[in-house]
Amino acid sequence: MSKRIFLRSMLAGLGAGMAALPARSQPKNLAKVTSAGPALLTVSGLIGPGNRGALDQALDRLLAKQGVAFSKAHTLDAVALAALPQVTIKPTLEYDGKRHTLQGPSLLDVMKAAGAKVGGKTAFLLRAIDGYAIQLDAAEADKRRFIIATHIDGKPMALGGLGPLWAVYDADQFPDIAAKPLKERFSLCPWATYHVEVREG
């Protein structure tokens, strides 16, 4: 992935409350997971009833600036993300060439928590706070076992770094991807992921 411009001033305190993850949390109904704290991830498009209304052009400044529009959305905070079943991966990262431990819920579980009905034609438009966006087919997300990472090496990921959320997978586990140069393995993985639009591919 080529270098991308860091935003220097973004939503102070966004990652507040990203406490240590519980050892195991297996909610019976992912759609029942709710948010009470600051939203870290907003999911729109083909979802359930949502837990917030339409985009507010005046107050949803980053979303509006990046051309996002929706009549409803589902937001998840740190607690809601931590309540989902957690997955751990250990990819070699392009930024320092070292293996790191990343942890967070699977991307598909997060989409189900937002009420999305994921089918064969479903796709996700993943958007980062710097405007980088990529469309990922649900089948590819399932095959590559994408997660929404909240922690790196046991610590919450910081805004201004790779976080507070990162849509990512373990590139080392797939021979077709691992054969590529390190800097070409994560083009589908926008760090600082903050919005996902569920759509038909």
PyMOL commands that set and color helices and strands:
alter all, ss='L'
color gray80, all
select helices_A, chain A and resi 30-32+61-65+78-83+107-113+138-144+171-173+175-178+182-184
alter helices_A, ss='H'
color red, helices_A
select strands_A, chain A and resi 41-45+74-76+86-89+102-105+122-128+133-137+147-149+151-152+155-156+166-168+193-200
alter strands_A, ss='S'
color yellow, strands_A
deselect
rebuild
show_as cartoon
